[in-house]
Amino acid sequence: MSGPSLDPHPSTLDPEAEYNNRALVPDHPAVMQRWRETADAARAARPPLEIAYGPGPREVMDLFEAGPGAPVAVFLHGGYWQALDRSWFSGLAPALNAHGVSLAIPSYDLCPAVRLGVILRQVRAAVEVVRERTGVRPVVFGHSAGGHMAACMLSEGRASAAVAISGVFDLSPLIPTSLNKALDLDAREAAALSPIHWPVPNGSTPGGTVLDCVVGAAESGEFLRQSRMMADHWGANGVETRYEALPGLNHFTVLDPLFDPDSALVRRIADLARKG
């Protein structure tokens, strides 16, 4: 297996401008308000089953069941490992439920109260609880920080497939940004927690070998580069990868297709869940 061909970002690039998505998208509060409103409506219409996957108050996931024996997809939320929780994303459930796919959405502890490695351990535990409940590895999809963690779960053999939406697969560019105040990453830890450096899943290891890297075409050049880099590297080493930049969508509106049961993205995740 060859090492990753890391296409370095230009030395003149401003990491803060490239990675601070809330600054890049001034109207992000309106988009996030839509997330909240659709989440509240979904929870009122179909309250989820709450499942503890650990002892902590945030080690809980919501399960929106599509029916007995339905395949389960796991959604890992974003927020740069330092914001949000499962309650923001309940609105994603109706679209997948319409395809006969249940949706699990775990919360996890946040930086700086815990380190990023602890969050990864919590996500592992949540995915394993779903696997134990169903008897199969779930498809895991996630947004931003969740895209990073979805790729990690696939690398570890815990997922049948992964869909990483606007993921960060090399954490080193975050070190000089304001985002790192909560993360407190140094070069060594950033490298150790970057899935671009992790083992590439293959047919001789358990789990899936399908990774979709999806990003909004209107996102920063760095987010486009990260997704392309990850798809190219794993694809060159035997993984079935797909890279797609969704026209007109930024780092927040890139989730819009997940609310539409007829979108290609929802159909793709549902298909992967059924195959898993």
BELUR-V64145 format. One record per backbone hydrogen bond with DSSP energy under -0.5 kcal/mol. NH is the residue of the N-H (numbers start at 1). CO is the residue of the C=O. E is the energy in kcal/mol with one decimal. If there is no record, write none. Layout:
NH_CO_E + NH_CO_E
//
This chain:
6_4_-1.4 + 7_5_-0.8 + 8_6_-1.1 + 13_10_-1.7 + 15_13_-0.8 + 18_14_-1.8 + 19_15_-2.5 + 20_16_-1.9 + 21_19_-1.6 + 24_20_-1.7 + 25_21_-1.8 + 26_24_-0.6 + 28_25_-2.0 + 29_26_-0.5 + 30_27_-0.9 + 31_27_-1.3 + 32_28_-2.7 + 33_29_-2.0 + 34_30_-1.5 + 35_31_-1.7 + 36_32_-2.2 + 37_33_-2.6 + 38_34_-2.6 + 39_35_-2.2 + 40_36_-2.6 + 41_37_-2.1 + 42_38_-2.2 + 43_39_-2.4 + 44_40_-2.1 + 45_41_-2.2 + 46_42_-2.1 + 49_63_-2.6 + 50_48_-0.5 + 51_49_-0.5 + 51_61_-2.9 + 53_59_-2.1 + 54_59_-1.2 + 59_56_-1.2 + 60_58_-1.8 + 61_51_-2.7 + 62_105_-2.1 + 63_49_-2.5 + 64_62_-0.5 + 64_103_-3.2 + 65_63_-0.9 + 70_67_-1.9 + 71_100_-0.5 + 73_102_-2.5 + 74_139_-2.5 + 75_104_-2.8 + 76_74_-0.5 + 76_141_-2.3 + 77_75_-0.6 + 82_79_-2.2 + 88_85_-1.5 + 89_86_-1.7 + 90_87_-0.5 + 92_89_-1.8 + 93_90_-2.0 + 96_92_-1.1 + 97_93_-3.1 + 98_94_-1.9 + 99_96_-1.4 + 100_97_-2.0 + 101_96_-2.1 + 102_71_-2.9 + 103_64_-2.2 + 104_73_-2.8 + 105_62_-2.6 + 106_75_-0.6 + 107_60_-2.6 + 111_81_-3.1 + 113_110_-0.8 + 114_110_-1.2 + 118_115_-0.9 + 119_115_-1.5 + 120_116_-2.1 + 121_117_-1.7 + 122_118_-2.1 + 123_119_-2.5 + 124_120_-2.4 + 125_121_-2.1 + 126_122_-2.3 + 127_123_-2.6 + 128_124_-2.4 + 129_125_-1.9 + 130_126_-1.7 + 131_127_-2.3 + 132_128_-2.7 + 133_129_-2.0 + 134_130_-2.1 + 135_131_-3.1 + 139_72_-0.9 + 140_161_-2.5 + 141_74_-3.0 + 142_163_-2.0 + 143_76_-1.8 + 144_165_-2.9 + 146_143_-2.6 + 147_144_-0.6 + 148_144_-1.8 + 149_145_-2.0 + 150_146_-2.1 + 151_147_-1.9 + 152_148_-1.7 + 153_149_-2.3 + 154_150_-1.7 + 155_151_-2.4 + 156_152_-1.9 + 157_154_-1.4 + 158_153_-2.5 + 159_153_-0.8 + 160_138_-2.2 + 161_138_-0.6 + 162_210_-2.3 + 163_140_-1.9 + 164_162_-0.5 + 164_212_-3.1 + 165_142_-3.0 + 165_163_-0.7 + 166_164_-0.6 + 166_214_-3.6 + 168_144_-0.7 + 169_167_-0.5 + 171_190_-0.6 + 173_170_-0.5 + 174_171_-1.9 + 175_172_-1.5 + 177_174_-1.7 + 180_177_-1.3 + 181_178_-1.6 + 182_179_-0.7 + 183_179_-1.0 + 184_180_-2.9 + 190_186_-2.7 + 191_187_-2.1 + 192_188_-2.2 + 193_189_-1.8 + 194_191_-1.2 + 195_193_-0.6 + 196_169_-2.0 + 197_194_-2.1 + 198_195_-1.1 + 205_202_-2.0 + 208_159_-2.9 + 211_240_-2.2 + 212_162_-2.4 + 213_211_-0.5 + 213_242_-3.6 + 214_164_-2.6 + 214_212_-0.6 + 215_244_-2.4 + 217_246_-2.7 + 218_249_-2.2 + 219_216_-2.0 + 224_220_-1.9 + 225_221_-2.6 + 226_222_-2.7 + 227_223_-1.8 + 228_224_-2.2 + 229_225_-3.0 + 230_226_-2.3 + 231_227_-2.4 + 232_228_-2.6 + 233_229_-2.5 + 234_230_-2.4 + 235_231_-2.1 + 236_232_-2.0 + 237_234_-1.1 + 238_235_-1.2 + 239_234_-2.2 + 240_209_-2.9 + 241_239_-1.2 + 242_211_-1.6 + 244_213_-2.2 + 246_215_-2.9 + 246_244_-0.6 + 247_245_-0.5 + 249_246_-1.6 + 254_250_-1.5 + 255_252_-1.5 + 256_253_-2.0 + 258_255_-1.8 + 259_256_-1.9 + 260_257_-1.4 + 261_259_-0.6 + 263_260_-2.0 + 267_263_-2.2 + 268_264_-2.2 + 269_265_-2.3 + 270_266_-2.6 + 271_267_-2.4 + 272_268_-2.5 + 273_269_-2.4 + 274_270_-2.2 + 275_271_-2.2 + 276_272_-2.1
//
